[in-house]
Amino acid sequence: MNITQIQDLIKFVSKSGVSEVEIEQKDFKIIIKTHEPERKGKVHEVVQMPTAAPIQHMVMPATAPPSAPVAISPKGEVVESKETTIEIKSPMIGTFYRSSTPDKPAFAEVGKEIKAGDVVCVIEAMKLFNEIESEVGGRIVKVLATDSTPVEFDQPLFLIEPV
C-alpha cells in the first residue's frame, strides 16, 4: 500500500463517520482511529508494514436475520414465507456496486437464483475492486444496499431465500 492509498483511506474514513478502521493482511497492518466526539477525520494512529498482494475474491458471510421471513412471488410481489431468509453481509467497508461496470447487468437481481460461490456484487476499497461471493445458494428476495454507495463492515446487502 502506498502513501496515496493510505491518504485515500484516511479521507474515506473521515467521510464515512466510523471511529476506527483496521486492515490487516499478510505483511501489512494499518489502524486508523478518529476522535469520537469530533468526527472531523483526525487521525490518531497509522501503522504501516510492507505491502502484501491485494485480495481479489472475498466470501460473504451469511447469517439469519431477526426479521420475519419474506419471499417473492412469480409476479414480483412480497409474500410471507415459511422458510427463513438469510442475510448476505458486507465483509468489508467500501463502495457497493451491483455490476462490474455501469454498462454491464447486475450480478444479482431480485428473483434470481444463485449458487454458493456466485459473485453477487463488487465492493471497491482503496481503488481495489473485490468480487463478493455468496456462501449460500438460494433466490434473491431483496437488495438492501443502493448501487454506488458506501457500505460498512457487516452491513446487510442482500436477503436470500434458501432453495
C-alpha positions in Angstrom: 0.0 0.0 0.0 1.5 3.3 -1.0 1.1 6.7 0.7 -1.6 7.8 -1.8 -3.8 4.8 -1.0 -3.3 5.4 2.7 -4.4 9.1 2.2 -7.4 8.0 0.3 -8.3 5.5 3.1 -8.0 8.3 5.7 -10.3 10.6 3.6 -12.8 7.7 3.2 -12.8 7.0 7.0 -13.3 10.7 7.8 -16.2 11.0 5.4 -17.9 7.7 6.5 -18.1 8.7 10.2 -16.6 5.4 11.5 -14.4 5.8 14.6 -11.9 3.0 13.8 -10.7 1.0 10.8 -8.2 -1.8 11.0 -6.9 -3.6 7.9 -4.5 -6.5 8.3 -3.0 -8.6 5.5 -0.1 -11.0 5.4 2.7 -8.5 5.7 0.7 -5.3 6.2 -1.4 -3.8 9.0 -2.9 -0.3 9.3 -5.1 1.1 12.0 -6.9 4.4 11.7 -8.7 5.9 14.7 -10.7 9.1 14.9 -11.9 11.1 17.9 -15.5 10.0 18.6 -16.9 13.5 19.6 -15.2 15.5 16.9 -15.6 13.1 13.9 -13.7 15.5 11.7 -11.3 12.9 10.4 -8.4 13.5 12.8 -6.1 10.5 12.5 -4.6 9.2 15.7 -2.6 6.2 14.7 -1.4 4.9 11.3 0.8 1.8 11.3 2.3 0.5 8.0 4.2 -2.6 7.3 5.4 -4.0 3.9 2.7 -4.4 1.3 1.1 -7.7 0.6 -0.8 -8.8 -2.5 -4.3 -7.4 -2.8 -7.3 -9.7 -2.0 -9.1 -10.4 -5.3 -12.1 -12.5 -4.0 -13.8 -12.5 -0.7 -16.5 -14.8 0.5 -19.6 -13.1 2.1 -20.7 -14.3 5.4 -24.3 -15.4 5.6 -26.4 -15.2 8.7 -30.0 -15.5 9.6 -31.6 -12.1 10.3 -34.0 -11.5 13.2 -36.7 -10.1 10.8 -39.7 -12.0 9.6 -39.2 -14.2 6.5 -40.4 -12.9 3.1 -40.4 -14.3 -0.4 -41.1 -13.0 -3.9 -44.0 -14.4 -5.9 -43.7 -15.1 -9.6 -45.5 -11.7 -10.1 -42.7 -9.9 -8.1 -44.9 -9.3 -5.0 -43.6 -9.7 -1.5 -45.3 -12.6 0.3 -44.9 -14.4 3.6 -42.5 -17.4 3.5 -42.4 -20.5 5.8 -38.6 -20.7 5.4 -36.3 -18.2 7.0 -34.3 -15.7 4.9 -30.5 -15.3 5.1 -28.7 -12.0 5.0 -25.6 -11.7 2.9 -23.5 -9.1 4.7 -20.6 -6.9 3.6 -17.2 -8.4 4.6 -15.5 -5.0 4.4 -16.1 -1.3 4.2 -16.1 0.3 0.8 -18.3 1.3 -2.1 -21.0 -1.2 -3.2 -21.5 -1.9 -6.9 -24.2 -4.3 -8.3 -22.2 -4.8 -11.5 -18.6 -4.8 -12.6 -19.1 -1.7 -14.9 -22.0 0.7 -15.4 -22.8 -0.8 -18.8 -23.0 -4.4 -17.6 -26.0 -6.1 -16.0 -26.2 -6.5 -12.2 -24.6 -9.7 -10.7 -27.8 -10.4 -8.6 -31.4 -9.2 -9.3 -34.5 -9.8 -7.2 -35.9 -13.2 -8.0 -32.6 -14.6 -9.5 -31.4 -17.9 -8.2 -27.8 -18.1 -7.1 -25.5 -20.9 -6.0 -22.8 -20.8 -3.3 -19.7 -19.2 -4.8 -21.6 -17.0 -7.3 -20.5 -13.3 -7.4 -23.3 -11.2 -6.1 -21.6 -7.7 -6.1 -18.3 -5.8 -6.1 -17.0 -3.7 -3.2 -14.4 -1.1 -4.0 -11.9 -0.3 -1.3 -8.8 1.9 -1.8 -9.1 1.5 -5.6 -9.3 -2.3 -5.4 -12.4 -4.0 -6.7 -13.3 -7.1 -4.6 -15.7 -9.6 -6.0 -18.0 -10.7 -3.3 -19.2 -14.3 -3.5 -22.3 -15.8 -1.7 -21.7 -18.6 0.8 -25.2 -19.9 0.3 -27.5 -20.8 -2.6 -31.0 -19.6 -3.0 -33.2 -16.9 -4.5 -32.5 -13.2 -4.1 -35.5 -11.8 -2.2 -34.3 -8.2 -1.7 -31.3 -6.0 -2.5 -30.7 -3.9 0.7 -27.8 -1.7 -0.5 -28.0 1.0 -3.1 -25.6 0.9 -6.1 -22.5 3.2 -5.9 -23.0 4.0 -2.2 -20.7 3.4 0.8 -21.2 0.2 2.9 -19.8 -0.7 6.3 -18.4 -3.9 7.6 -21.2 -6.4 8.4 -23.9 -4.3 6.8 -26.6 -6.4 5.2 -26.5 -6.3 1.4 -29.0 -9.0 0.2 -31.8 -11.1 1.6 -31.6 -14.7 0.3 -34.4 -17.4 0.5 -32.7 -20.8 0.6 -34.0 -23.1 -2.1 
